[in-house]
Amino acid sequence: MLPTSRPSIGEEELKEIKKVFDTGWLGLGATVYEFENKIKEYLNAEHVIAVNTGTSALHLALDAVGIKEGDEVIVPSLTFCASIQVITALKASPVFCEINPKTLNIDIEDAKQRITSKTKAIMPVHYCGNACDMDALLDIGRKHKIFVIEDAAHAFGSSYKGKKIGSFGDITCFSFDPIKNITCGEGGAVVLSNSDRAEEIRKKRLLGIDKDAWHRYKGQRKRSWFYDVTTQGYRYHMSNFNAAIGLAQFAKLDLFIERKRSIIKRYNEQLRNLEGVQLLEWALNRVAPFSYIVRILGDKRDEAMDFLKEKGVGSGIHYIANHIQPYFQKYNKPLPVTEKVCNEILTLPLYYDMSDDDVDLVIKSMTEFSKKVTVNEPQG
Ligand SMILES: *Cc1c(COP(=O)(O)O)cnc(C)c1O
């Protein structure tokens, strides 16, 4: 069975891991800093803070801008539940908004309508790697004095108007979990330009420990064992071990992007005219693709999944809308577009190591499915 996603890992990753083993320093250290610097250079960013997951990155970002109880954060309901859990973890309220069904990205007009005096942040998600309209979002942020915290878990390597996602904007959060554009095994990063806030996030990722403050304020450089705990912190730092995997993966990023773009190009060409299948809009020359999602119309999505499974093609649903999740009922309001799209989306296999034959099997199976349902139920 073809999986929907799979990391591409091998000898290169093992070689980097071995280097870390040989130093005997597994935790936060030189390899993490090297990984951070690589990303900083690549994105043309001011500050990159590597952490243990993308979820931690989002949590730290919201915490660092002061999101707290009573605050509201506008977020699309159609996203991974991690985007929402970090809001509720800080006792703030997620305000769910709609998406544009053509891209699955945030519906900015709808989001605007949901701004209140309690709104402190808006969290766009660059779905499948395709960038949201950042000019419009940052404009709203400035106008209403709210932070734009980008959930860029899908979009490491993507661009917007000639700039890498992460090189502009307020705060951008990436994920390097096993199936993201590159993986660290598990990992994430917070990227931003504000130096004070970056300093705060650096402390928060390691239990609020500020080794420098004590030396700065008390002028006691000799006593290096001393440290101050100056803020609420978490144990969210990345380890050398994970950064080692990330370094090897980073070296392959361009290859990953190129191959996945070419698979999508072929999917788009071959699936475009299938009855009952609606493609998303792709900015193929700017996207570092994360996943490939189509919409199956006419209430046939689950049937499509069963059919594909019989043909040896795995498929998935990314994601189940969050406003209908049991834990988030307190924040549930009707979102008709999201509810409809959530029943149509289908994630098809997309990963670097897919062969051309694998891609053809997906196309052939989708074509057969489309023919089967249109023969059974002619239009009109
Ligand atoms: C993967 C993902 C996250 C969380 O990242 P982890 O590294 O898995 O914690 C957050 N938001 C979205 C949209 C994601 O896909």
The ligand as an SDF file (V2000), in Angstrom:
LIG
                    3D

 15 15  0  0  0  0  0  0  0  0999 V2000
    2.6930   19.4350   11.7510 C   0  0  0  0  0  0  0  0  0  0  0  0
    1.8690   20.6050   12.0630 C   0  0  0  0  0  0  0  0  0  0  0  0
    1.9560   21.3060   13.2740 C   0  0  0  0  0  0  0  0  0  0  0  0
    2.7400   20.8380   14.4640 C   0  0  0  0  0  0  0  0  0  0  0  0
    4.0460   20.4710   14.2260 O   0  0  0  0  0  0  0  0  0  0  0  0
    4.6860   19.2590   15.0450 P   0  0  0  0  0  0  0  0  0  0  0  0
    6.1380   19.3740   14.7030 O   0  0  0  0  0  0  0  0  0  0  0  0
    4.0680   17.9950   14.5520 O   0  0  0  0  0  0  0  0  0  0  0  0
    4.4250   19.5090   16.4870 O   0  0  0  0  0  0  0  0  0  0  0  0
    1.2140   22.4510   13.4180 C   0  0  0  0  0  0  0  0  0  0  0  0
    0.4070   22.9030   12.4490 N   0  0  0  0  0  0  0  0  0  0  0  0
    0.2700   22.2590   11.2820 C   0  0  0  0  0  0  0  0  0  0  0  0
   -0.6330   22.8260   10.2330 C   0  0  0  0  0  0  0  0  0  0  0  0
    0.9810   21.0780   11.0620 C   0  0  0  0  0  0  0  0  0  0  0  0
    0.8080   20.4150    9.9070 O   0  0  0  0  0  0  0  0  0  0  0  0
  1  2  1  0
  2  3  1  0
  2 14  2  0
  3  4  1  0
  3 10  2  0
  4  5  1  0
  5  6  1  0
  6  7  2  0
  6  8  1  0
  6  9  1  0
 10 11  1  0
 11 12  2  0
 12 13  1  0
 12 14  1  0
 14 15  1  0
M  END
$$$$
